Amino acid sequence: MEGIVDFFTNGIWGILAAAVGIIIYIIPTIIALSKRHSQRTGIILLNIFLGWTLAGWLGAFIWALAKD
């Protein structure tokens, strides 16, 4: 029984951590879509392909915040 409880406790925290990580990762995409940014396709592509690097994520984030 103890193993089942540990599995569900660790599993839930792992799923929660992954969900939070994904949301943080796609923040530039969310901003670009919500602002209907004219360059949202470029922002989304930058976020998807280079967002895993800090420079790519920051670039997409700043670009998404920039005025059209």
Contacts in CASP RR format, 6 or more apart in sequence:
PFRMAT RR
TARGET T0000
AUTHOR 0000-0000-0000
METHOD contacts of the structure
MODEL  1
MEGIVDFFTNGIWGILAAAVGIIIYIIPTIIALSKRHSQRTGIILLNIFL
GWTLAGWLGAFIWALAKD
25 47 0 8 1.000
25 51 0 8 1.000
25 52 0 8 1.000
25 57 0 8 1.000
26 47 0 8 1.000
27 61 0 8 1.000
28 43 0 8 1.000
28 46 0 8 1.000
28 47 0 8 1.000
28 51 0 8 1.000
28 57 0 8 1.000
28 59 0 8 1.000
28 60 0 8 1.000
28 61 0 8 1.000
28 63 0 8 1.000
28 64 0 8 1.000
29 40 0 8 1.000
29 43 0 8 1.000
29 44 0 8 1.000
29 47 0 8 1.000
29 48 0 8 1.000
29 60 0 8 1.000
29 64 0 8 1.000
31 37 0 8 1.000
31 61 0 8 1.000
31 64 0 8 1.000
31 65 0 8 1.000
32 39 0 8 1.000
32 40 0 8 1.000
32 43 0 8 1.000
32 44 0 8 1.000
32 60 0 8 1.000
32 63 0 8 1.000
32 64 0 8 1.000
33 40 0 8 1.000
33 44 0 8 1.000
35 64 0 8 1.000
35 68 0 8 1.000
37 43 0 8 1.000
37 64 0 8 1.000
37 68 0 8 1.000
38 68 0 8 1.000
39 63 0 8 1.000
39 68 0 8 1.000
40 64 0 8 1.000
43 60 0 8 1.000
43 63 0 8 1.000
43 64 0 8 1.000
46 56 0 8 1.000
46 59 0 8 1.000
46 60 0 8 1.000
46 63 0 8 1.000
47 56 0 8 1.000
47 57 0 8 1.000
47 60 0 8 1.000
50 56 0 8 1.000
50 57 0 8 1.000
50 60 0 8 1.000
51 57 0 8 1.000
51 60 0 8 1.000
END
